[in-house]
Amino acid sequence: MLGMVAGGVTCRAIFGRHSEQLREVSAIIKSMLEVQMSEKMVSCPKCGAMNTPTKVFCYACGGILSALAIKQRRIHKQHVRAAVQAVVVLVVLCLLGIGGLVLWPRQGALGIPGTPEHARQTALLLSSFNKMDSDEMAIGRDVRESDLNGYIRHLRLKKLPFDTLSVDLMPDKLSVRVSNKLVSWSCRGYCLVPTLSRDFTLAVSGSVIIEEAALGHFPLPGFLARKSFARLLDALQGTPELDLIAKAQSITIHKDRLHITFGGD
Ligand SMILES: [Zn+2]
């Protein structure tokens, strides 16, 4: 009997101690949860009900929530809109890039293509210009489109930073196409060569005027066209051919040929 009483007292003491500890633990957890909730939730200034931060109106009384909640909601919406816009812009740019470079590669040469024989003939003609006396030079010489394209393709281009450069002569006008291969993919016999090409249509009447210019299939606005053409001239700078053209007294364009005269009066 005495043992049972003693046992009861011990049990109560032990359980009492434990339940005290349990109460303390649950109080700590409760306070932690309250702190977390109060950090995330927004209290209604009208009725005090706790609302989630994305709510604009109180779920309990319908009153408008704090400016902070409205601001958070607006910022969230702005972030979503900006992300959607960025994705749309990226997709459009990718499509334009793929369309411009892959679907319509302007890598074909302009004008009548020239053979290595044309190239040789033109090289001889150009070197003979330097040996002529002024009377002979004043007569001038014709350079045909095929001579020019053959010369550019078979002799000159090896030293220039382009893969192709070709010209098309029209009455009073000439077109120049410069292109670079961006990359070359071949897969099971199918070869894809995206090419970056620039076209210039030039009018020659005393001076050279850029009439039209395009990057691939995209028309180039004036200032970009001039910049791009200046880069082409820079690449040709220092070549004996450009020096010779600079020395020419007159260059007239006829259909399929250039008439160049040097010296004379
Ligand atoms: Zn409320």
Residues whose N, C-alpha, C, O or C-beta is under 5 A from the ligand:
A	BS01	ZN	C44 K46 C47 G48 A49 C58 A60 C61 G62 G63
